[in-house]
Amino acid sequence: MTSDSLKNQRQKHNGNEEALQNSSNSCPFESLTQDIIFAILDSLALTHDSLSLKSFSLTSKSFYYLESLHRKSLKPLRSQLLPRILHRYSSISRLDLTLCPRVDDHTLSSISSLCKSRLRSIDLSRSRFFTSSGLSYSVTNCSFLVEIDLSNATTLTDSAAAVIAEAKNLERLWLVRCKLISDIGIGCVAVGCRKLRLLSLKWCCRVSDLGVGLIAMKCEDLRSLDLSYLPITEKCLSSILRLQSLEDLVLVACVGLDDDGLRTLKHGCRSLERLDVSNCQSIGHLGLSSFTEGSTCLRLLVLSYGCSVTAVAAKCLQNFSLLQSIKLDGCLVTCCGMKAIGNWCASLVELSLSKCSGVTDVGLCSIVETQKELKKLDITCCRWISYISIDSNTRSCTSLTSLRMESCTQVSKEAFVLIGKCCPFLEELDVTDNEIDDEGLKSISSCSKLCSLKVGICLNVTDQGLISIGMSCSELAELDLYRCLGITDVGVASVAQGCPKLRVINVEYCNKVIDTSLRMLSNCLGLKALEARGCPCISSVGLLAIAEGCRLLTMLDIKNCYNINDSGMVSLACYSQNLKQINLSYCSVTDVGLLALASIRQLQNMTVLHLTGLTPNGLASALLAS
Amino acid sequence: MDLKNRTVAETWAKPSSSAKDLPKQLTPDHRSFTSFNNQQQKWEDTSLLDFNNGIQPPFPEFNQTSKAPQNHNSQIKGPDQEDMQSNETPDSNRFQDWDPRVMLNNLSFLEDKIHQLQDLVHLIVGRRGRVLGQPDELATQQQQLITTDLTSIIVQLISTAGSLLPSVKHTLSTANPAIGQLGQLGGVLFPPANNLNGGVPQQNSGGSKVSDQSNQIELTENCGTEQNYAAEEHEAKDDDDADEGENLAPGSYEILQLEKEEILAPHTHFCMICGKGFKRDANLRMHMRGHGDEYKTPAALAKPNKDSSEPMLLKRYSCPYAGCKRNKDHKKFQPLKTILCVKNHYKRTHCDKSYTCSRCNTKKFSVIADLKTHEKHCGKDKWLCSCGTTFSRKDKLFGHIALFQGHTPALPLDETKPSSVPSDRAENNESKLGNIGFNFSASASSGNAVQNMVDVKGAVDDPTAYFSPLNFDPCNLPGFHEFPRPSLEESDGSFSFLIPDACNYNQKTGGESGSNDLE
């Protein structure tokens, strides 16, 4: 029964109008019980497809009612309508206001009086204009708030933190970039919100050891703590490491931490699973080893842009048997260090060496030969590696799912054939700026699970390679053809036909791409982002096709497409109601087109540089209309 | 050990403690006895009378020694005696019109002690009869034990008698600067018991107040250690003899208890000549220089050295306030470590907080140093807890919050920072007072202006209590070593005019404290 109804739902998704007709004629859905409909709604919610939910509620009055009854989370576009929306959705527990840049105290008070204690989560990370008094409405009326995101509230002060401290049930709190909140405010939060499990204090640069120390002392349930960019020292770390259930600790760019201080720490945190100390230049291997001593559960270690990875440093870390993932981006890596990593007792799943200097064939081979379980490898900008590395890598790490090797310019084109042959499970491949050619692409097309392929600036790639991709990689969702000058409509068309799940495509500066390509791409119903900058052959006709077909389009870049004019904008205004971001610079769009675009409700970001046809009055009217 | 036993033991412990102090006090005196030999001879000749009058003949062998101090006193004719009494015997202020009741009190106390000693001797006699093969050493020890106790008795007797002789006290003028250090006198008594030289050191005590270290060591090695040992032994015996129980007091320390008046007395050192009181021995020595060139010798100015190498029984102090946890009768008695601790504890806990901060008019203190410490920060407390407590430092606030459940940091009010413009002088003073300990010493040296009235009141009813001033010598207390005493001495030494200066400065505070103590 449920599956049937799900099928029905899918139909509706595909053909909205049909479903509407069905319901109005026979109302076969009226017989469904409430439980079943709720189950349908649950499964719909999993797809994060707002459109299908919308069509569901439009099916019938009862569906409309049931959907509003069932909906738990809401991401409103405009805060002005919030009171009415909240009247309709009476069981909202999660409110995401990231699309509402203006949320003032009045809005917050009306939200809190409508949602009362049902509200569990509120996201104000992109909103402004509210103050601590508005927060206090929310906190006092919605006493069961579990989650508050106040990131980017740069005007909030300690008084706001004191208000938050009243939310006794709070478990997750983001205060990213709350620059005015100091130790005192954090102290209030520490004392008030004893149930905190997640706390992010990133960029709260007024918070020091004292506040963090108090947090660690009072909030014993903390699981996740982000202290990036804080001026903290080892003084507060000792109490943090005493937390019994801390799993996730982020210490990006905590420049106050150094080896001497860390060495005074007697013990590590046993429960720690993920540790990020990237950009802490003064933490060497000695500090790190004393800092992580006893952290036997460690799974993820991020040491990016930190100390150099030498043999000694690598040996310090060799005892984490559960370590799965290590990121050494931007570090100086020596050959001995890489050999030592190869000898770790842990079997690594993910290794990131992007932008590392000192990565050589010898070193990389010694790692990949022993770490056969490797699934994700990032060797972006390792310019000294060659065919040898890729050869040994592909032979030993056959279960590789992600390989990023942008700008590995010394790797010859034969290597990419090997990748296709030996890594059948590859899902993500970034070969931007490489020597890959059609042969390589043909070989890679055998990776049937490939969903992301980036071949930007690969001048050797032509339609032939792309056709083979389009033939066999039906899972492809993201394709980057940036400046692949050899690509024409043929290649794009074959991809558009063979990869219906395509969501993101970049054909920037592929000057041979014309409207035909766009017409073919309009078959990819899920297309969300189209970047066609610098394709002078594209016109409003192609845009019309895209607008008609790809209703989910949210991001469009048609900069420097001179042939696109107001009619293209009108078609967008008609069909692409989900459009959020558009770049129209250097197009032939005038006031009319802009006014048409203004009717797109979700549009948030519009770049209109050098629109010669645009007058100030036109811009003003467009802005007023939006 | 039950309570009763213990108290009995303590009563014994006190005299013995005084006895134990004797060698210590004595040490300074040992220095250059050679120079005084002649004098010593004289003394011995002169007046045994006093002593004989006072004490029954049971201990003839001690006659000489007992004489000695008396002689010394009469000969030297310093205010020494007077001062001593003012410190040690109760009601020293009533010299002029002596109180027979006090005298009776003292006498009966002495009687008790003599009886106890008598018992002890009896016991020794009995044991001797039983155990023939006693080594000589033990015998001498016993002898020493008795000696020490006798000494203390004699000293008390003398001081009691002294109060009857106003003429004596006026004529007495002594070079002995260290007043209140009965030990000096008492200590003198020992040597005769051990060796002939013993008599000599006493003389030194009279002649030059400050000891020369090198000389002293030699002597202390000879007799001091032995005496000390004897004292301890004696004490242990006391316990045995005095009560049924065999046990020592729990812990290996002895408990001393000062009386309230003593604790509150601002001065413990008095000038023999003019009677001026000082809180610190060093200040007294500085003061003494004004009385003549003989006080300006390096020897006279040097710190009376205590030989700490001798094994000593730990001293701990009890608060006289009944029911206080620091009182020895309390179930969970926790002794105080030093006299300084006693003083501060007693003032803080059992006295009115009479010093009010002049800035905030809310905070009150009973120890002047606490007030000074507070005034240093008063008005600067900008870190506020929800409980109303203010802190001058953020980390202290956070420590406080970490400690207590439910306390939150309170948001600072928007009001501007209080304008606190302390006078330079106050700042200077405060900067000197590094910590409480030092504060105390500083305030001890202060209050010179008020000194005289204090000893008057310092009278104590309980004669046993007179030991305590003996024991109180800052140099002695281990805690004091850390305090910047040298700097103080230095400054005092290099600038003689500093003393009056100190007086002026202290009149604000020390004077206040003095009057307060006298209430």
HADDOCK unambig.tbl for C-alpha pairs under 7 A between the chains (distance, minus, plus):
assign (segid A and resid 159 and name CA) (segid B and resid 411 and name CA) 6.88 0.50 0.50
assign (segid A and resid 184 and name CA) (segid B and resid 409 and name CA) 5.80 0.50 0.50
assign (segid A and resid 184 and name CA) (segid B and resid 411 and name CA) 6.91 0.50 0.50
assign (segid A and resid 187 and name CA) (segid B and resid 408 and name CA) 6.82 0.50 0.50
assign (segid A and resid 187 and name CA) (segid B and resid 409 and name CA) 6.15 0.50 0.50
assign (segid A and resid 188 and name CA) (segid B and resid 408 and name CA) 5.50 0.50 0.50
assign (segid A and resid 188 and name CA) (segid B and resid 409 and name CA) 5.87 0.50 0.50
assign (segid A and resid 191 and name CA) (segid B and resid 406 and name CA) 6.65 0.50 0.50
assign (segid A and resid 191 and name CA) (segid B and resid 408 and name CA) 6.09 0.50 0.50
assign (segid A and resid 210 and name CA) (segid B and resid 395 and name CA) 6.49 0.50 0.50
assign (segid A and resid 210 and name CA) (segid B and resid 398 and name CA) 6.52 0.50 0.50
assign (segid A and resid 214 and name CA) (segid B and resid 402 and name CA) 6.36 0.50 0.50
assign (segid A and resid 217 and name CA) (segid B and resid 402 and name CA) 6.93 0.50 0.50
